Amino acid sequence: MDYKEIVNHYPDFPIPGIDFIDILPFLSNKQAFSHLIGDLAAAVHCPNIVTVEARGFLFAAPLLTQSDLVQNIVPIRKKGKLPFAEGDLREVKIMKEYGADQVFFRVSDIAAGKPEGDTFYLTFFDDILATGGTAIGIAEELNRTVIHLDGKDYKVKVKEFVFLVEFPELYDHARLESIAPVKSFVKIDGK
């Protein structure tokens, strides 16, 4: 299936100079959505998926029922969106295509997942890869994280990046791929 035909393109949204790719048409096309979830399930090689609000949630959550491998979704949210116990919340400073931002994750959400040996391996999933600032910032913070569980310390490692859409000309391939391999389903070339 050619997913590029499903997405819509809105130049200069939300601000001039930004090209917005709308993936929400997948939600009004049952066949395309079902096919995409199957392809996502095949692309994910970790039992734990970390994903960014809000559109990432829409596509990652079905993997809990459609993939025998996926056991856990770790949500990344904006400030004030995750209730937390003391010491559980981690802040991540990111640079998006239209400015600096911050997002958060809970260590307990990772610990609820499934480790392999002494490591919680994660698939980082997001809808759009533009400059890579969100993915790099989150992945670097996750890779510095240690989970203390049942008297043991576990490393956290982003093993792969999966995106619905990428703008290959906008991000630093070497920097992102030095963290983990990158896969996407749609590539949008520059203007």
N, C-alpha and C positions, 0 to 999 in steps of 0.2 A: 504494500500500500504506500502511496506517495503522500506522506504526512504534510509535505510542503503545501499541498493543495487544500488542506484543512485549516491551517492557521491564517489569520488576517494580519495585515501590516498597516500600521498607522504612523506615518512620518510626523515628526515634531510633536510627539505626545510622550510624556506629560509636559515637556518643555521643548522649545525649539532646539533642534540638533539631536534629539533622542528619537530613535526609531522604535516604536512599541510593537512587539509581536504578541498578538492576542491568541492564546491557546485555548480559550474557553469554548470555541466552536466544537472541540472534542466532546464537550458535555451535551451537545445537542445532536450528536451523531453516534448512536449506540454502536453501530458496526465499527466505526473508526476507533471509538474509545475502547471497545473490547479488544480489538486487534492491537492497539497500542499497549494496553495493560499486559497482554501476552508477550509482546516484544520487550517490555520493561522487565517482566519476570525472567525472561531469558538472559537479559543483559546484566542482571544483579547477581553477584557471586558472594554476598555476605548475608548473614542472618540478621544483621542490624542495619537499618537505613536511617541516615540523618537527613532531614529535609527542612526547607525554609518555608515559613508561612507566606502566603496562604495557599497559593496555587499548587505548591509542591505537595501539600497535604492531600489535595484532591486526587493526585495521581499515585502517590506512594501508598496511601492507606489500603486501596484494593489489593495490593500485593500480599497483605496479611492473609487474605483468603484465596488468592490465585497462585501463590508460590509456596511450595513445600519448604523451601529454604528460609524465606523471610519470617522472622519471629518477633521483630521489635521495630517500632518507628520512634525515632528520637526527634521531637519537634524543636526547631529553632524559631524563636519568636521575638517580636519587638518588645521594647521596654514596657513593663507593667502588665504583660499578658500571661506570665507564668507565675502562679503561686509557688512559694518555695520555703523549705526549712533552712535554718541557718547553715551556711557553708555549702549549700547545694547548688546555688545559681552561679553560672559563669558568664561573664560579660565578654563579648567579642567586638572589637572595633573593626569596622570594615570600610572600604572605600568603594562606593558604587559609582556608576557612570555619571551620576548627577550630584555627587557629593559624599561626604563622610556620614556614617551612620553607626549604630550599634545594635547588636542583637544578643540574645541570651539563650543558653541551654541549661538543663539540669543534669548534674552528674548522675542522679538517681535514675533518670530515664535511660542512660547508657547501661547502668548497673542492672536494670531490669531485663536486659537482653541476654544474649548467649555469647560467652567467650569461647575462643578456640585456643586451648592451652592457656598461656598467660596473657592473652591479648583479646580485647574486644575489637574485632575488625568491623569497619563501617563502610557502606556505600554512601557517598555523598550524592544526593539527588536534588536537582533544582530544575525549574522549568526553562530558564534562559541563562545562557553563558554569554555575557557581553564582554566586559573588561576583565572579568575573573576576580575582581576584588572581594566579592562576597565569598566565593568558593575558597580562595587562598586564605583569607582571614579566619574563616571558620575552621578549615582543615588544619591550619597551623596551631590554633588553640586546642582543637581536639587532640592533636598529636602530642601536645604537652601535658595532657590530662592523665592522671593516674586514678584508677578506681580502687578503693579499699573495700574489700568484700570478704566476709567470713575469715578475717585474719590474714588475707593475702592481698598483695598489690597486683593489679592488672594494668598493662599498658593499653592505650587506645590508639588505633591506627586507621586512618582513612586509606582504604585499599584501592578504591576506584571512584571516579567521578562519572556520573551519568546525567545527561541533560536532554530535554526534549529538543531544544533549539539552541544553536550556537552561531555566533558571529565570528568566524575564524580570523578575520582581519583585525579584531579589536583587542584580543587578549594575548598575553605573553605565554606562548605555548611551552617554552622551555621551563618557565617558572612553575606553571601549573602541573606539567607532566613530571617535574622533579619530585612532586609530592605523590602523584598516583596517575595511572593511565586515564585518558579522557575518552568517553564515548558519547555521541549525540545522534539523534534521529533525523534532524533537519539542519542543514547548514545554509545560512543566509549570507550571501556575498554583499560587499559594500555597494554603495550607490553607483 
